[in-house]
Amino acid sequence: MNRTDRLLGLLLELQRNRTTRAEDLAAKFSTSKRTIYRDIQALSETGVPIASLPGHGYSLMDGYFLPPLTFTSEEATMLLFGSGLIATHFDAQYRQAAHSAANKIEAVFSSKLRDEVKNLKESIHVVNYDAVGCNGTAELLRQIRGAILARKTVRFRYHTRYATHGTSEINTREANPYGLIHAGTAWYLAAHCHLRQSMRHFRLERIADLEVLDKQFVRPPNLCMKPGGEEQRSITVRALFEPDTAPWVRESPSYYITSMEDTACGLLVTLTVRFESQILPWLLGWGAKVHVLEPESLRRLLATEAAAILEKHSAADITLSRRSSTLVS
């Protein structure tokens, strides 16, 4: 990166962040702190009002803004597509804000760029069936967002699909809400659970009777909200899929997969779970196309479940046959 690009990049970083340390800027632009010091001095000499806070870093003085940026047709299209996707996944207040932002972006386009963006938008389609409000999470999103901003603890009833022994249960939780995550087709609340005394991710569709309490909490510094939990998944599962099934397994993978390896005998898939019952429905869905190699306890569980399915359907066949005979007679 040449110096001109780096100076512009530094200015954008300072405008984007309230305070930025020299070491962080050096790491971002792959240079030394000494170079950053010289660049900051150069920006200051050109009239950019940069404040230096000992122990904290650099910041722009309030009221300073860069002139409007210009966008390529690809950049402009992605901005508009992004606002459209955000509008789909948020409640009415944020949908309106996203549409308003898109209109403001389009308003500053030249006629030529506006036509290019229109053509690109017409040639790209994003199909999304998970609009907020269809699954009853819109009001929860509004309540949780307010609790996050106010930094207040919430209480709710939560339907846990897999409890300690692999069975479902409903219990009451109190948690400090840190953020919201949209993953796949669902919203999750990232929060510190008072019951588990650790970070948890609660699926909004399983939350009921949410109440915002009059308890303030302190948001921890350097918080990471990304879904994890790998340390809690202590059971390793290895399953071998027949070669002709491998493409479909790759197309519809399980959340618990940690690795996939092509072998002479088929696709070897490794998964880690907390309970064997977590992966049971996914494995059963592949029928005889999958062979579980380990653990032995999961092999027995699969066999028991398959036997129960056979028994139930055999009994159903007998019942249907008797009903048919009664109707004929």
matplotlib code that plots the C-alpha trace (Angstrom):
import matplotlib.pyplot as plt

x = [0.0, 1.4, 1.5, -1.4, -3.8, -2.5, -3.2, -6.8, -7.2, -6.0, -8.5, -11.3, -10.3, -10.2, -13.6, -15.0, -13.7, -14.0, -10.4, -7.7, -4.3, -1.1, -0.3, -3.8, -3.3, 0.1, -1.3, -4.1, -1.9, 1.0, 3.5, 5.4, 4.2, 6.9, 5.4, 1.9, 3.3, 4.7, 1.5, -0.6, 1.8, 1.3, -2.5, -2.3, -0.2, -2.8, -5.4, -7.1, -8.0, -6.6, -6.5, -4.0, -5.1, -2.1, -2.8, -5.9, -4.8, -5.9, -9.3, -10.9, -12.3, -16.1, -17.7, -15.0, -16.2, -14.7, -16.3, -18.8, -17.3, -17.8, -18.8, -18.3, -21.5, -20.5, -19.9, -23.2, -25.1, -23.7, -24.7, -28.3, -28.4, -27.1, -29.7, -32.4, -31.2, -31.1, -34.6, -35.7, -34.2, -35.2, -38.4, -40.5, -38.4, -35.2, -36.8, -37.9, -34.4, -32.8, -35.2, -34.5, -30.7, -31.0, -33.0, -30.4, -27.6, -29.5, -30.2, -26.5, -25.9, -25.2, -27.8, -25.2, -24.4, -28.1, -28.8, -25.8, -27.0, -30.5, -29.3, -27.2, -30.0, -32.3, -29.8, -29.2, -31.9, -31.7, -34.5, -35.2, -38.2, -37.2, -38.8, -39.0, -42.5, -43.5, -42.1, -43.2, -39.8, -40.4, -41.7, -38.9, -36.3, -37.7, -37.7, -34.2, -32.7, -34.0, -32.5, -29.2, -29.1, -30.2, -27.9, -30.6, -30.9, -33.7, -35.7, -37.5, -38.7, -36.5, -37.3, -34.0, -34.1, -31.3, -30.9, -28.4, -29.7, -30.6, -34.3, -36.1, -37.2, -38.5, -36.8, -36.6, -33.4, -31.9, -29.3, -27.3, -28.1, -25.0, -26.1, -28.2, -26.9, -28.7, -27.4, -29.0, -32.7, -32.9, -32.1, -30.1, -29.6, -25.9, -26.0, -24.3, -26.6, -26.8, -27.8, -24.8, -22.4, -21.1, -21.9, -24.9, -26.7, -30.5, -32.7, -35.4, -38.1, -37.6, -37.9, -41.3, -42.5, -39.5, -39.3, -36.8, -35.7, -34.6, -31.1, -28.1, -25.1, -21.7, -20.7, -17.3, -14.5, -13.3, -16.4, -16.7, -20.3, -19.6, -21.2, -18.8, -19.3, -16.8, -15.3, -18.6, -18.9, -16.9, -18.3, -16.6, -18.6, -17.1, -19.5, -18.7, -21.1, -21.3, -19.5, -22.7, -24.1, -21.1, -22.2, -25.5, -23.9, -21.7, -24.8, -26.7, -24.1, -24.8, -23.9, -21.8, -19.4, -15.7, -14.2, -14.9, -12.5, -12.8, -11.6, -11.6, -14.6, -16.6, -16.9, -15.5, -17.3, -16.2, -18.6, -18.4, -21.6, -22.6, -25.2, -25.6, -29.3, -28.2, -27.0, -29.4, -32.1, -29.5, -27.9, -31.3, -32.1, -29.4, -30.9, -28.6, -26.3, -24.3, -22.3, -21.4, -18.0, -17.9, -18.9, -20.4, -23.1, -24.3, -24.4, -26.6, -28.8, -29.3, -30.1, -32.7, -34.3, -34.4, -36.0, -38.6, -39.4, -39.7, -42.0, -44.2, -44.6, -45.1, -47.9, -49.3, -49.4, -51.3, -53.8, -54.4, -54.8, -57.5, -59.3, -59.2, -60.7, -63.4, -64.3, -64.4, -66.6]
y = [0.0, 3.4, 6.3, 8.2, 5.1, 4.6, 8.2, 7.9, 4.6, 6.1, 8.9, 6.5, 4.4, 7.5, 8.6, 5.1, 4.5, 6.8, 6.1, 4.1, 3.1, 3.4, -0.3, -1.2, 1.1, -0.4, -3.9, -3.0, -1.4, -3.8, -1.2, 0.1, 2.4, 4.8, 5.1, 5.6, 8.4, 10.1, 9.6, 11.1, 14.1, 14.5, 14.5, 17.0, 19.3, 19.3, 20.6, 17.3, 17.9, 14.8, 14.6, 12.4, 10.8, 9.4, 5.7, 5.6, 6.6, 9.0, 10.4, 13.0, 16.1, 16.2, 17.8, 16.7, 14.7, 13.5, 14.8, 12.4, 9.2, 8.0, 4.4, 2.0, 0.3, -2.9, -1.1, 0.8, -2.4, -4.3, -1.4, -1.4, -5.2, -5.1, -2.6, -4.8, -7.9, -6.0, -4.7, -8.3, -9.5, -6.7, -5.3, -2.5, 0.3, -0.9, -1.9, 1.7, 3.0, 0.6, 1.7, 5.4, 4.8, 3.1, 6.0, 8.5, 6.4, 6.3, 10.0, 10.9, 8.6, 10.0, 9.0, 6.7, 5.0, 4.7, 2.9, 0.5, -0.3, -0.9, -3.3, -5.2, -5.4, -6.8, -9.5, -10.7, -12.2, -13.2, -15.6, -15.4, -17.0, -16.0, -12.6, -11.3, -11.4, -14.6, -16.7, -14.4, -13.0, -9.3, -8.3, -10.3, -8.5, -5.1, -6.0, -7.6, -4.7, -2.3, -4.4, -4.5, -0.7, -0.1, -2.9, -4.5, -8.2, -10.2, -13.1, -15.7, -19.3, -21.3, -24.5, -26.5, -29.1, -31.2, -31.1, -33.0, -36.5, -35.6, -34.9, -31.5, -29.3, -25.8, -23.8, -20.2, -18.2, -14.9, -13.5, -10.3, -9.7, -8.7, -8.9, -10.5, -12.9, -14.0, -17.5, -19.6, -19.0, -18.0, -15.3, -16.0, -14.0, -13.9, -13.5, -14.3, -17.0, -16.6, -20.3, -21.7, -18.8, -18.5, -17.2, -18.9, -18.5, -18.7, -19.3, -16.7, -19.1, -21.1, -18.0, -17.3, -14.7, -12.4, -9.8, -6.9, -6.6, -3.4, -4.8, -3.1, -5.1, -4.1, -5.3, -7.0, -5.5, -7.3, -9.3, -12.1, -13.0, -15.6, -19.0, -21.4, -24.1, -26.5, -26.9, -28.3, -30.9, -33.8, -36.6, -37.3, -39.0, -40.6, -41.6, -43.0, -42.0, -44.0, -42.3, -41.5, -39.7, -37.5, -34.5, -34.4, -34.5, -31.6, -29.7, -30.4, -30.6, -30.8, -27.8, -30.2, -31.3, -30.5, -32.1, -34.1, -36.3, -38.2, -41.8, -44.8, -46.1, -42.9, -39.6, -39.7, -37.1, -36.2, -34.4, -33.2, -33.1, -32.7, -35.5, -38.3, -37.4, -34.1, -35.8, -38.7, -37.1, -36.0, -39.4, -41.2, -38.9, -40.6, -44.1, -47.0, -44.6, -43.9, -46.2, -44.9, -46.0, -44.6, -44.3, -47.7, -46.2, -44.1, -47.2, -49.0, -45.9, -45.8, -49.5, -49.1, -46.2, -48.0, -51.0, -48.8, -47.2, -50.7, -51.9, -48.8, -49.0, -52.8, -52.3, -49.5, -51.8, -54.5, -51.9, -50.5, -54.0, -54.7, -51.5, -52.2, -55.7, -54.2, -51.7, -54.3, -56.7]
z = [0.0, -1.0, 1.5, -0.1, 0.2, 3.8, 4.8, 3.4, 5.2, 8.5, 8.1, 7.5, 10.5, 12.7, 11.5, 12.0, 15.6, 18.6, 19.7, 17.9, 19.3, 17.2, 17.6, 16.3, 13.3, 12.6, 12.7, 10.4, 7.8, 8.2, 9.1, 12.2, 14.9, 13.9, 10.5, 12.0, 14.1, 11.0, 9.1, 12.0, 12.0, 8.2, 8.5, 11.3, 9.2, 6.4, 8.8, 10.0, 13.7, 15.4, 19.2, 21.0, 24.3, 26.3, 27.0, 24.7, 21.2, 18.5, 17.7, 15.4, 16.9, 17.0, 13.9, 11.4, 8.5, 5.2, 2.0, 0.3, -1.1, -4.7, -5.3, -8.2, -9.5, -7.7, -4.4, -4.7, -5.6, -2.6, -0.3, -1.6, -1.4, 2.2, 3.2, 1.6, 3.6, 6.8, 6.2, 5.8, 9.0, 11.4, 12.8, 11.4, 12.9, 11.4, 8.1, 7.7, 8.6, 6.1, 3.3, 4.2, 4.1, 0.7, -0.7, 0.5, -1.1, -4.4, -4.3, -4.6, -7.6, -11.0, -13.6, -15.3, -12.0, -11.1, -14.4, -13.9, -10.4, -11.6, -14.2, -11.7, -9.2, -11.8, -12.6, -9.0, -6.8, -3.2, -2.2, 1.5, 3.2, 6.8, 7.1, 10.7, 12.0, 10.3, 13.2, 16.0, 17.0, 16.0, 19.4, 21.2, 19.0, 20.0, 23.8, 23.7, 21.7, 24.3, 27.1, 25.3, 24.9, 28.5, 29.8, 31.8, 32.8, 31.3, 32.7, 30.5, 30.1, 27.8, 26.0, 26.0, 23.3, 24.8, 28.6, 30.8, 29.7, 26.1, 26.9, 26.4, 29.2, 30.0, 32.7, 33.8, 33.1, 33.9, 31.6, 30.8, 27.1, 25.1, 21.5, 18.8, 16.2, 13.0, 11.9, 9.2, 9.5, 13.1, 15.6, 18.7, 21.9, 23.0, 26.8, 30.1, 31.7, 35.4, 35.8, 33.8, 34.8, 31.2, 27.8, 26.1, 22.8, 23.2, 20.1, 20.2, 19.0, 22.2, 24.5, 26.2, 28.7, 28.4, 31.2, 31.4, 35.0, 36.8, 37.2, 35.5, 34.3, 33.1, 29.6, 29.8, 27.7, 24.6, 24.5, 21.8, 21.0, 18.2, 18.8, 20.4, 22.9, 21.4, 24.8, 26.0, 23.2, 24.5, 22.4, 19.1, 16.4, 13.2, 10.4, 6.9, 4.1, 0.8, -2.1, -4.0, -0.9, -0.3, -2.5, -0.7, 2.8, 1.7, 0.6, 3.8, 6.5, 10.2, 12.5, 14.6, 11.8, 12.5, 9.4, 6.2, 4.4, 1.2, 1.5, -0.8, 1.0, 1.0, 2.9, 6.5, 8.6, 12.1, 14.5, 18.1, 20.3, 23.9, 23.7, 21.2, 20.8, 19.3, 16.1, 16.0, 13.7, 11.2, 11.0, 10.7, 7.8, 5.7, 6.3, 5.2, 3.4, 6.6, 8.8, 12.3, 13.2, 16.7, 19.5, 20.1, 22.3, 19.4, 17.1, 19.7, 20.0, 16.2, 16.1, 18.9, 17.2, 13.8, 15.5, 17.1, 13.7, 12.1, 14.9, 14.7, 10.9, 10.9, 13.5, 11.4, 8.4, 10.3, 11.6, 8.1, 6.7, 9.3, 8.6, 4.8, 5.4, 7.5, 4.9, 2.1, 4.1]

ax = plt.figure().add_subplot(projection="3d")
ax.plot(x, y, z, "-o")
ax.set_aspect("equal")
plt.show()
